Amino acid sequence: MDVKDIELGENDALLSNKNSVTIFFKEKIDERDICSIVGEWYLILVIPDGRKMYVDEEAFSKSKPVNNEASKLADVSIAGNVILTN
Protein backbone atom coordinates (compact mmCIF):
# COMPACT_ATOMS: atom_id res chain seq x y z
CA MET A 1 0.00 0.00 0.00
CA ASP A 2 1.30 3.42 -0.92
CA VAL A 3 0.94 6.29 1.54
CA LYS A 4 -1.06 8.30 -0.99
CA ASP A 5 -3.68 5.48 -1.07
CA ILE A 6 -4.49 5.81 2.63
CA GLU A 7 -7.84 7.46 3.26
CA LEU A 8 -7.73 9.65 6.34
CA GLY A 9 -10.72 11.05 8.16
CA GLU A 10 -11.09 14.61 9.34
CA ASN A 11 -9.45 13.89 12.71
CA ASP A 12 -6.80 11.43 11.50
CA ALA A 13 -3.13 12.25 10.94
CA LEU A 14 -0.18 10.83 9.06
CA LEU A 15 3.54 11.20 9.81
CA SER A 16 5.84 10.02 7.07
CA ASN A 17 9.57 10.03 6.50
CA LYS A 18 11.78 8.12 4.10
CA ASN A 19 11.92 5.09 6.40
CA SER A 20 8.48 4.58 7.90
CA VAL A 21 4.92 5.79 8.32
CA THR A 22 3.00 6.39 11.52
CA ILE A 23 -0.76 6.80 11.10
CA PHE A 24 -3.05 8.10 13.82
CA PHE A 25 -6.69 7.03 13.49
CA LYS A 26 -9.25 8.53 15.84
CA GLU A 27 -11.82 5.84 15.07
CA LYS A 28 -11.49 2.08 14.64
CA ILE A 29 -9.69 0.69 11.62
CA ASP A 30 -10.53 -2.35 9.50
CA GLU A 31 -8.28 -5.41 9.88
CA ARG A 32 -7.72 -5.51 6.11
CA ASP A 33 -6.29 -1.98 6.29
CA ILE A 34 -4.07 -2.94 9.25
CA CYS A 35 -2.61 -5.82 7.25
CA SER A 36 -2.05 -3.57 4.23
CA ILE A 37 -0.31 -0.82 6.19
CA VAL A 38 1.50 -2.69 8.98
CA GLY A 39 1.81 -6.28 7.80
CA GLU A 40 -0.09 -9.54 7.94
CA TRP A 41 1.43 -10.56 11.30
CA TYR A 42 0.96 -7.71 13.72
CA LEU A 43 0.94 -7.09 17.45
CA ILE A 44 -1.27 -4.69 19.36
CA LEU A 45 0.61 -2.77 22.03
CA VAL A 46 -1.07 -0.57 24.60
CA ILE A 47 1.31 2.36 24.90
CA PRO A 48 1.84 4.44 28.07
CA ASP A 49 -0.87 6.99 27.21
CA GLY A 50 -3.47 4.20 26.80
CA ARG A 51 -3.74 4.20 23.01
CA LYS A 52 -3.34 1.05 20.92
CA MET A 53 -0.39 0.73 18.55
CA TYR A 54 -0.48 -1.86 15.76
CA VAL A 55 3.06 -2.95 14.85
CA ASP A 56 4.59 -5.46 12.44
CA GLU A 57 5.58 -8.50 14.49
CA GLU A 58 8.33 -9.37 11.99
CA ALA A 59 9.64 -5.87 11.29
CA PHE A 60 13.12 -6.42 12.71
CA SER A 61 13.55 -9.83 11.09
CA LYS A 62 12.54 -8.20 7.78
CA SER A 63 15.22 -5.52 8.39
CA LYS A 64 12.68 -2.70 8.39
CA PRO A 65 14.07 0.59 9.67
CA VAL A 66 13.36 1.84 13.18
CA ASN A 67 10.30 4.08 13.38
CA ASN A 68 11.57 6.86 15.65
CA GLU A 69 8.17 8.49 16.21
CA ALA A 70 6.54 5.20 17.21
CA SER A 71 9.51 4.23 19.37
CA LYS A 72 9.24 7.48 21.34
CA LEU A 73 5.51 6.97 21.89
CA ALA A 74 5.84 3.33 22.93
CA ASP A 75 9.03 3.82 24.96
CA VAL A 76 10.49 0.76 23.20
CA SER A 77 12.21 0.23 19.84
CA ILE A 78 9.65 -0.17 17.03
CA ALA A 79 10.41 -0.79 13.36
CA GLY A 80 8.33 -0.34 10.22
CA ASN A 81 4.93 1.23 9.70
CA VAL A 82 2.54 1.52 12.63
CA ILE A 83 -1.07 2.48 13.24
CA LEU A 84 -2.14 4.28 16.38
CA THR A 85 -5.77 4.37 17.58
CA ASN A 86 -7.65 5.75 20.56
VOBA-1610 file (N, C-alpha, C; in pm, whole numbers, padded with zeros to 5 digits, always signed):
BEGIN
Met+00085-00118+00000Met+00000+00000+00000Met+00089+00123+00000Asp+00058+00217-00086Asp+00130+00342-00092Asp+00065+00443+00001Val+00145+00529+00059Val+00094+00629+00154Val-00016+00713+00091Lys-00005+00746-00035Lys-00106+00830-00099Lys-00240+00758-00115Asp-00244+00625-00098Asp-00368+00548-00107Asp-00445+00541+00024Ile-00386+00590+00132Ile-00449+00581+00263Ile-00554+00691+00276Glu-00676+00649+00306Glu-00784+00746+00326Glu-00789+00785+00472Leu-00771+00914+00498Leu-00773+00965+00634Leu-00901+01043+00658Gly-00955+01028+00778Gly-01072+01105+00816Gly-01033+01244+00861Glu-01131+01322+00895Glu-01109+01461+00934Glu-01016+01474+01056Asn-01025+01381+01149Asn-00945+01389+01271Asn-00824+01296+01272Asp-00792+01234+01159Asp-00680+01143+01150Asp-00555+01221+01108Ala-00439+01160+01130Ala-00313+01225+01094Ala-00215+01122+01042Leu-00119+01170+00965Leu-00018+01083+00906Leu+00118+01149+00921Leu+00214+01076+00976Leu+00354+01120+00981Leu+00432+01028+00890Ser+00510+01084+00801Ser+00584+01002+00707Ser+00725+01057+00692Asn+00821+00965+00687Asn+00957+01003+00650Asn+01005+00898+00552Lys+01131+00905+00513Lys+01178+00812+00410Lys+01181+00667+00456Asn+01179+00645+00588Asn+01192+00509+00640Asn+01062+00443+00683Ser+00966+00521+00732Ser+00848+00458+00790Ser+00731+00556+00793Val+00615+00501+00824Val+00492+00579+00832Val+00426+00550+00966Thr+00379+00654+01031Thr+00300+00639+01152Thr+00166+00704+01124Ile+00058+00629+01139Ile-00076+00680+01110Ile-00157+00682+01238Phe-00222+00794+01263Phe-00305+00810+01382Phe-00451+00811+01338Phe-00528+00711+01380Phe-00669+00703+01349Phe-00749+00730+01476Lys-00841+00822+01469Lys-00925+00853+01584Lys-01029+00743+01606Glu-01079+00689+01499Glu-01182+00584+01507Glu-01118+00448+01482Lys-01199+00344+01489Lys-01149+00208+01464Lys-01104+00194+01320Ile-01019+00096+01297Ile-00969+00069+01162Ile-00998-00077+01127Asp-01021-00102+01001Asp-01053-00235+00950Asp-00927-00322+00949Glu-00943-00451+00983Glu-00828-00541+00988Glu-00757-00552+00852Arg-00832-00546+00746Arg-00772-00551+00611Arg-00676-00434+00591Asp-00715-00315+00640Asp-00629-00198+00629Asp-00505-00212+00717Ile-00522-00271+00836Ile-00407-00294+00925Ile-00305-00381+00854Cys-00351-00491+00795Cys-00261-00582+00725Cys-00192-00514+00608Ser-00262-00427+00538Ser-00205-00357+00423Ser-00098-00256+00465Ile-00122-00189+00576Ile-00031-00082+00619Ile+00083-00137+00705Val+00051-00222+00801Val+00150-00269+00898Val+00214-00401+00855Gly+00133-00496+00817Gly+00181-00628+00780Gly+00081-00733+00825Glu+00089-00848+00766Glu-00009-00954+00794Glu+00001-01005+00938Trp+00122-01012+00992Trp+00143-01056+01130Trp+00173-00933+01213Tyr+00077-00893+01294Tyr+00096-00771+01372Tyr+00063-00794+01519Leu+00120-00709+01601Leu+00094-00709+01745Leu+00019-00582+01780Ile-00060-00588+01884Ile-00127-00469+01936Ile-00064-00437+02071Leu+00000-00322+02078Leu+00061-00277+02203Leu-00026-00168+02262Val-00043-00169+02392Val-00107-00057+02460Val+00008+00029+02511Ile+00019+00149+02456Ile+00131+00236+02490Ile+00101+00314+02619Pro+00201+00378+02677Pro+00184+00444+02807Pro+00065+00539+02819Asp+00026+00606+02711Asp-00087+00699+02721Asp-00223+00631+02703Gly-00223+00496+02689Gly-00347+00420+02680Gly-00396+00390+02540Arg-00333+00449+02439Arg-00374+00420+02301Arg-00319+00286+02257Lys-00378+00231+02149Lys-00334+00105+02092Lys-00243+00134+01973Met-00133+00061+01966Met-00039+00073+01855Met-00029-00063+01786Tyr-00057-00065+01657Tyr-00048-00186+01576Tyr+00090-00185+01510Val+00169-00288+01536Val+00306-00295+01485Val+00330-00427+01414Asp+00421-00426+01319Asp+00459-00546+01244Asp+00541-00637+01335Glu+00491-00755+01361Glu+00558-00850+01449Glu+00695-00891+01394Glu+00710-00890+01263Glu+00833-00937+01199Glu+00920-00824+01144Ala+00895-00702+01187Ala+00964-00587+01129Ala+01117-00596+01139Phe+01167-00634+01255Phe+01312-00642+01271Phe+01372-00757+01191Ser+01303-00871+01187Ser+01355-00983+01109Ser+01350-00955+00959Lys+01262-00862+00918Lys+01254-00820+00778Lys+01347-00702+00750Ser+01427-00664+00850Ser+01522-00552+00839Ser+01455-00419+00806Lys+01334-00399+00858Lys+01268-00270+00839Lys+01334-00168+00930Pro+01340-00043+00887Pro+01407+00059+00967Pro+01328+00094+01094Val+01399+00142+01193Val+01336+00184+01318Val+01244+00302+01290Asn+01127+00299+01348Asn+01030+00408+01338Asn+01049+00493+01465Asn+01122+00604+01450Asn+01157+00686+01565Asn+01035+00745+01636Glu+00937+00790+01561Glu+00817+00849+01621Glu+00743+00745+01706Ala+00725+00627+01649Ala+00654+00520+01721Ala+00735+00474+01841Ser+00866+00466+01827Ser+00951+00423+01937Ser+00942+00519+02055Lys+00938+00648+02027Lys+00924+00748+02134Lys+00790+00731+02206Leu+00684+00712+02130Leu+00551+00697+02189Leu+00538+00571+02273Ala+00598+00462+02226Ala+00584+00333+02293Ala+00690+00311+02401Asp+00793+00394+02401Asp+00903+00382+02496Asp+00975+00247+02481Val+00980+00200+02356Val+01049+00076+02320Val+01081+00086+02170Ser+01182+00016+02124Ser+01221+00023+01984Ser+01117-00045+01895Ile+01066+00030+01797Ile+00965-00017+01703Ile+01019+00004+01562Ala+00996-00091+01475Ala+01041-00079+01336Ala+00921-00088+01242Gly+00935-00027+01126Gly+00833-00034+01022Gly+00717+00059+01045Asn+00614+00041+00962Asn+00493+00123+00970Asn+00412+00083+01092Val+00343+00180+01150Val+00254+00152+01263Val+00123+00227+01246Ile+00022+00180+01317Ile-00107+00248+01324Ile-00134+00271+01472Leu-00182+00390+01501Leu-00214+00428+01638Leu-00362+00463+01645Thr-00434+00406+01742Thr-00577+00437+01758Thr-00607+00471+01903Asn-00718+00542+01920Asn-00765+00575+02056Asn-00825+00453+02121
//
